[in-house]
């Protein structure tokens, strides 16, 4: 004998023509799909509702609510009515028994719609225990996601037929919509507080044991001491006047992250958007810098045998490093986010670098440059949150600090308002006017005789949303285009 099914007499008559797991499209859905059916599983929906009613502790209804299950996620309108009533009973602190459920549905003039008291009794008789509720919940959510895929596909077709604006922005919006479908599937329900407390306790124990915290370490000790590393979702702005070294510092950070001996067994992946330099130029700079070979000498064809050996070994290191580079010119913020999203889905990223903000294209509909930069800045911060990775954004400083012969400050950021507001950390690079222009680094260098000249560069931590600000010094080894730490050169504010 087949299991009883909820519904009016007409609906039950119609059910005989339905296949298991698929139902005829209701009239209310015809606006987004013209085919004969949509993915659904009536048995799973009924089993889940029955479990909610039978579980007088309310745990099953809570499980559904915490997972993000909404009434509209049920395919059958009658099932939507019942689940909505169950949620209301839970909010009111009432048990979800048949009598109170029937009363709630009656108050809404929906009891007869779902088939009356007999249908509710038939529903609860379908199962003996709510133990299988998580299994049914997964099926219901899976079918809802498939229906949402169809809705998104139909919406894309409709928007494509009417598309008149920027094509890159439109494609970025499409990719975002599709990406959000997978994110919805991966999202977790709310956790009992004991779970994050346990995680926090584990992190405390790691810290007390001297192990690294969660932030991605830049490899510059003074900077890491001030910031405790670069945390997921953070937007870190690194700004400087031209030729001070912002690209070099950013790429040195990338090098320190992926080639650190501490992570050689499982190095983190980094994505670099190089909107100014070609990928080959970046690779040449990194290889020469790490091998400590003067790139100017190399371009003239001069490199001693030991330097050639070091260049070959360094090239092998970078060839195996999980660094992704996109040197496409003229990217809009929508295109950039779409590319980052695709890369992250293939290979989870630990850091994204954008070089540099003012070279990102704006939507053609945005008239003012300031509004365009604000849109780009918001998009970069949203990307950091969406992908849960730190994003280093290089930016230009205006000429005011040069004119006034002073240290740069936050207001010197070009189109600074939105950038300063969106950034979690702002780092400003400047030549250290308190130090002599050129100093000699102690100790021999493989390619510079007994000593090596270096330039002192001040790195100003001008903003940190969750920590102190301060100043520190870096040694810029100009002949190798490379920054190194100067320990003991930091000052906290």
C-alpha positions in Angstrom: 0.0 0.0 0.0 1.5 3.4 -1.0 2.4 5.8 1.8 -0.2 8.6 2.4 0.6 11.9 0.8 -0.3 15.4 1.9 -2.5 17.5 -0.5 -6.0 18.3 -1.6 -8.0 15.7 -3.5 -7.1 17.3 -6.9 -3.5 17.5 -6.0 -3.4 13.8 -5.0 -5.1 12.9 -8.3 -2.4 14.8 -10.2 0.4 13.0 -8.3 -0.2 9.7 -10.2 1.4 11.2 -13.2 4.5 12.3 -11.4 7.9 10.6 -11.4 9.7 9.9 -8.1 11.8 12.9 -7.2 10.3 15.2 -9.9 7.0 17.0 -9.9 5.0 18.8 -12.5 5.8 22.5 -12.7 3.3 24.6 -10.7 1.8 27.6 -12.4 3.6 30.0 -10.1 7.0 28.8 -11.5 6.1 29.1 -15.1 7.7 32.5 -15.3 11.2 31.1 -15.0 11.1 27.7 -16.7 9.1 26.5 -19.6 9.9 22.8 -19.4 7.6 20.1 -18.0 9.2 19.7 -14.6 11.7 21.0 -12.0 13.9 18.9 -9.7 12.2 18.0 -6.4 11.6 15.1 -4.0 8.2 15.0 -2.4 9.1 12.0 -0.2 12.1 13.8 1.3 10.1 16.9 1.9 7.4 14.9 3.7 9.9 12.9 5.7 11.6 16.1 6.9 8.3 17.7 7.9 7.2 14.6 9.7 10.5 14.5 11.6 10.0 18.1 12.7 6.6 17.3 14.1 7.6 14.0 15.8 10.7 15.5 17.4 9.1 17.3 20.4 12.5 18.6 21.6 12.5 21.0 18.6 16.0 19.9 17.6 15.0 18.9 14.1 13.3 22.2 13.4 16.3 24.0 14.8 18.6 22.0 12.6 16.6 23.0 9.5 16.5 26.7 10.6 20.2 26.8 11.4 21.1 25.3 8.0 19.3 28.2 6.3 16.3 26.2 5.1 13.4 28.6 4.3 9.8 27.8 3.5 10.4 28.6 -0.2 13.1 26.0 -0.4 10.3 23.3 -0.4 8.9 22.6 -3.8 5.3 21.9 -2.8 3.3 25.0 -1.7 1.5 22.9 0.9 4.9 21.9 2.4 5.9 25.5 2.4 2.8 26.3 4.5 3.5 23.6 7.0 7.2 24.4 7.4 6.4 28.1 7.9 3.9 27.2 10.6 6.5 25.0 12.3 9.0 27.8 12.3 6.4 30.2 13.9 5.6 27.6 16.6 9.3 27.3 17.4 9.7 31.1 17.6 6.8 31.3 20.0 8.3 28.5 22.2 5.4 26.1 21.4 5.8 22.4 20.8 5.2 21.3 17.2 2.5 18.7 17.8 -0.3 18.0 15.3 -2.9 20.0 17.3 -1.0 23.2 17.6 0.2 22.9 14.1 -3.3 22.5 12.8 -4.4 25.5 14.9 -1.6 27.6 13.4 -2.5 26.6 9.9 -6.2 27.2 10.6 -5.4 30.8 11.7 -3.8 31.4 8.4 -6.7 29.8 6.4 -4.2 27.1 5.2 -5.4 24.0 7.0 -7.9 23.0 4.3 -5.2 23.8 1.6 -2.9 21.2 3.0 -5.6 18.5 3.3 -6.9 19.1 6.8 -6.3 17.1 10.0 -6.3 13.8 8.1 -3.4 15.0 6.0 -1.3 16.0 9.0 -2.0 12.6 10.7 -1.0 10.8 7.5 2.2 12.9 7.4 3.4 11.9 10.9 2.5 8.2 10.2 5.1 8.1 7.4 8.1 7.7 9.7 8.8 6.2 13.1 11.8 8.3 14.1 13.3 11.7 13.2 16.8 10.1 13.2 17.0 10.4 9.4 16.2 14.1 9.3 19.7 15.2 8.3 19.6 12.9 5.3 16.2 14.3 4.1 17.3 17.8 4.8 20.3 17.3 2.5 18.0 16.0 -0.3 15.6 19.0 0.1 18.5 21.5 -0.1 20.0 19.7 -3.1 16.8 19.9 -5.1 16.3 23.5 -4.1 19.9 24.3 -5.4 19.2 22.6 -8.7 16.0 24.6 -9.1 18.0 27.8 -8.3 20.5 26.8 -11.0 17.6 26.8 -13.4 16.4 30.2 -12.2 19.8 31.7 -12.5 20.2 30.2 -16.0 16.9 31.7 -17.1 17.8 35.0 -15.6 21.1 35.0 -17.5 19.3 34.4 -20.8 16.8 37.2 -20.0 19.6 39.7 -19.1 21.7 38.7 -22.0 18.9 39.5 -24.4 18.6 42.9 -22.8 22.3 43.6 -22.2 23.4 47.1 -23.3 26.1 48.1 -20.7 29.7 47.0 -20.2 30.1 43.4 -21.3 32.9 42.8 -18.8 30.8 43.9 -15.9 27.9 41.7 -17.1 30.1 38.6 -17.4 31.5 39.3 -13.9 27.9 39.5 -12.5 27.1 36.2 -14.1 30.1 34.5 -12.7 29.3 35.9 -9.3 25.8 34.6 -9.4 27.0 31.1 -10.3 29.7 31.2 -7.7 27.2 32.2 -5.0 25.3 29.0 -5.8 28.3 26.9 -4.8 28.9 29.1 -1.8 25.4 28.7 -0.6 25.9 24.9 -0.8 29.1 25.2 1.2 27.9 27.5 3.9 27.7 26.1 7.4 24.8 26.4 9.8 25.3 28.4 13.0 27.6 26.7 15.5 27.2 26.1 19.1 29.5 28.6 20.9 31.5 25.7 22.4 32.8 25.0 18.9 34.5 28.4 18.3 35.5 28.4 22.0 37.3 25.1 21.4 39.0 26.5 18.3 40.0 29.6 20.2 41.5 27.5 23.0 43.5 25.5 20.4 44.8 28.7 18.9 45.8 30.0 22.4 47.7 26.7 23.0 49.5 27.1 19.7 50.4 30.7 20.6 51.7 29.7 24.0 53.7 26.9 22.4 55.4 29.5 20.2 53.6 28.4 17.0 52.5 30.8 14.3 49.2 32.5 14.5 46.7 32.5 11.7 48.0 35.5 9.8 50.1 35.0 6.7 53.6 36.1 7.6 55.3 38.5 5.2 58.8 37.4 6.1 59.7 40.9 7.5 60.0 40.4 11.2 59.3 44.0 12.3 56.2 44.2 10.1 54.9 40.8 11.3 55.4 41.8 14.9 53.2 44.9 14.4 50.5 43.2 12.3 50.7 39.6 13.5 50.6 38.6 9.8 48.1 39.3 7.1 44.7 38.0 8.1 42.0 36.5 5.8 39.4 39.1 4.5 41.9 42.0 5.1 42.6 44.6 2.4 46.2 45.8 2.8 47.0 48.9 0.8 50.7 49.4 0.0 51.3 52.9 -1.4 54.3 54.9 -2.5 55.5 57.5 -5.0 56.9 56.0 -8.3 60.2 54.2 -8.1 60.3 53.9 -4.4 59.8 50.1 -4.5 56.1 49.1 -3.9 56.1 46.4 -6.6 59.4 45.1 -5.3 58.2 44.9 -1.7 55.0 43.2 -2.7 56.8 40.6 -4.8 59.4 40.1 -2.0 56.5 39.3 0.3 55.1 36.8 -2.2 58.6 35.2 -2.4 58.9 35.0 1.4 55.5 33.4 1.7 55.8 30.7 -1.0 59.5 29.8 -0.6 59.7 29.9 3.2 61.4 26.7 4.5 58.6 26.4 7.0 56.1 25.7 4.3 58.2 23.8 1.8 56.0 20.6 2.1 52.8 22.5 1.5 53.5 26.0 0.2 50.5 28.4 0.1 49.3 29.6 -3.3 49.4 33.3 -4.3 47.7 35.1 -7.2 49.3 38.3 -8.6 47.5 40.7 -10.9 50.4 42.6 -12.6 48.6 45.4 -14.5 51.9 47.4 -15.1 54.7 44.9 -15.6 54.7 41.8 -17.8 54.8 38.4 -16.1 58.3 37.8 -17.7 59.6 41.0 -16.2 58.3 40.1 -12.8 59.9 36.6 -13.1 63.3 38.2 -14.2 63.2 40.6 -11.2 62.4 37.9 -8.7 65.0 35.4 -10.0 67.8 38.0 -10.1 66.9 39.4 -6.7 66.8 36.0 -4.9 70.0 34.9 -6.7 71.6 38.2 -5.8 72.7 38.9 -9.3 72.7 42.4 -10.6 70.0 42.6 -13.4 71.7 45.5 -15.1 74.9 43.5 -15.5 72.9 40.5 -16.7 71.2 42.6 -19.4 74.7 43.5 -20.7 75.5 39.8 -20.9 77.8 39.8 -17.9 77.3 37.1 -15.2 80.1 35.1 -13.5 79.9 31.3 -13.6 78.8 31.1 -9.9 76.1 33.7 -10.6 74.8 31.6 -13.6 74.6 28.5 -11.3 72.6 30.5 -8.7 70.3 31.9 -11.4 69.5 28.3 -12.7 68.8 27.0 -9.2 66.6 30.0 -8.3 64.7 29.6 -11.6 63.9 26.0 -10.6 62.6 27.2 -7.2 60.2 29.7 -8.8 59.2 27.2 -11.5 57.8 24.9 -8.8 56.3 27.7 -6.6 52.5 28.0 -6.6 52.5 31.6 -7.9 49.8 32.5 -10.4 50.3 35.6 -12.5 47.8 37.5 -14.6 49.3 40.3 -16.6 46.3 41.2 -18.7 46.0 44.9 -19.2 42.9 47.0 -18.8 41.0 44.7 -16.5 37.9 46.1 -14.8 37.2 45.3 -11.2 34.4 42.9 -12.3 36.8 41.0 -14.6 39.5 41.0 -11.9 37.2 39.5 -9.3 35.9 36.9 -11.8 39.5 35.8 -12.6 40.3 35.6 -8.9 37.2 33.6 -8.2 38.0 31.1 -10.9 41.6 30.7 -9.8 40.5 30.3 -6.1 38.0 27.6 -7.1 40.8 25.6 -8.9 43.5 26.3 -6.3 42.6 27.7 -2.9 44.6 30.9 -2.5 46.4 32.3 0.6 47.1 35.8 -0.8 46.2 38.0 -3.7 48.3 40.9 -4.9 47.0 43.7 -7.2 49.6 45.9 -8.9 48.2 48.6 -8.9 44.8 50.1 -8.1 44.8 53.1 -10.4 45.4 50.9 -13.5 42.1 48.9 -12.9 39.5 50.0 -15.4 36.2 51.4 -14.3 32.6 50.8 -15.6 32.0 53.0 -18.6 28.8 54.3 -16.9 30.7 55.8 -14.0 31.5 59.4 -14.9 33.9 60.7 -12.3 37.3 59.2 -11.5 36.8 59.5 -7.8 33.5 57.5 -8.1 35.3 54.9 -10.2 38.1 54.5 -7.7 35.5 54.1 -4.9 33.8 51.4 -6.9 37.2 49.6 -7.4 38.1 49.9 -3.8 34.8 48.5 -2.6 35.2 45.7 -5.1 38.7 44.7 -3.8 37.5 44.7 -0.2 34.5 42.6 -1.2 36.8 40.2 -3.0 38.9 39.7 0.1 35.8 38.9 2.2 34.2 36.7 -0.5 37.3 34.6 -1.0 38.4 34.8 2.6 42.0 35.8 1.8 44.2 38.8 2.4 44.5 41.1 -0.6 47.5 43.4 -1.0 46.6 46.4 -3.2 49.3 48.6 -4.5 48.4 52.3 -4.9 50.0 55.5 -5.9 50.6 58.5 -3.6 50.0 62.0 -4.9 52.8 64.6 -5.2 52.0 66.6 -2.0 54.6 64.9 0.1 57.3 65.6 -2.5 56.2 69.2 -2.7 56.3 69.7 1.0 59.4 67.5 1.5 57.7 65.5 4.3 56.8 61.9 5.1 53.7 60.7 3.3 50.4 60.3 5.2 47.0 58.8 4.6 45.6 61.9 2.9 48.3 61.5 0.2 46.6 58.4 -1.3 45.3 59.4 -4.7 41.5 59.6 -4.6 42.1 58.7 -0.9 38.7 58.8 0.7 37.3 55.4 -0.3 40.7 53.7 -0.3 41.5 54.8 3.3 38.0 53.8 4.4 38.0 50.3 2.9 41.5 49.4 3.8 42.2 47.4 7.0 45.9 48.1 6.8 47.7 51.0 5.0 51.4 50.8 4.5 53.3 53.9 3.1 56.8 53.5 1.6 59.1 56.5 1.7 62.8 57.2 1.6 64.1 57.7 5.1 65.2 61.3 5.3 66.6 60.8 8.8 69.2 58.3 7.5 72.1 58.9 5.1 71.1 58.2 1.5 73.4 55.2 1.1 74.9 53.0 3.8 77.1 50.0 3.7 75.6 46.6 4.7 77.9 44.6 7.0 79.2 41.3 5.8 80.3 40.1 2.4 78.0 39.7 -0.5 78.5 37.2 -3.3 78.3 39.8 -6.0 79.5 43.1 -4.4 82.9 42.6 -3.0 83.5 43.0 0.8 80.5 45.2 1.5 77.2 46.1 -0.1 75.5 49.5 -0.4 71.9 49.7 0.6 69.3 52.5 1.0 67.2 52.9 4.1 63.4 53.0 3.3 60.8 53.8 5.9 57.7 51.7 6.0 54.9 53.6 7.8 52.1 51.6 9.2 49.6 54.5 8.9 46.5 52.5 9.6 45.7 49.2 11.2 42.0 48.5 12.0 42.8 45.8 14.6 46.1 46.9 16.0 48.7 49.6 16.6 50.3 51.9 14.0 54.0 52.5 13.8 57.1 53.0 11.7 59.8 50.6 10.7 62.9 50.5 8.5 63.8 48.3 5.6 67.0 48.0 3.7 66.6 48.4 0.0 69.4 46.6 -1.9 69.0 48.5 -5.1 71.5 46.6 -7.2 69.5 43.4 -6.6 66.1 45.2 -6.4 65.4 43.6 -3.1 64.2 44.5 0.4 65.5 43.0 3.6 64.7 43.5 7.3 66.6 45.9 9.5 65.9 44.4 12.9 65.4 46.7 15.8 64.2 49.5 13.4 60.5 49.5 14.4 58.6 51.9 16.5 55.1 51.3 17.7 52.5 54.1 18.2 
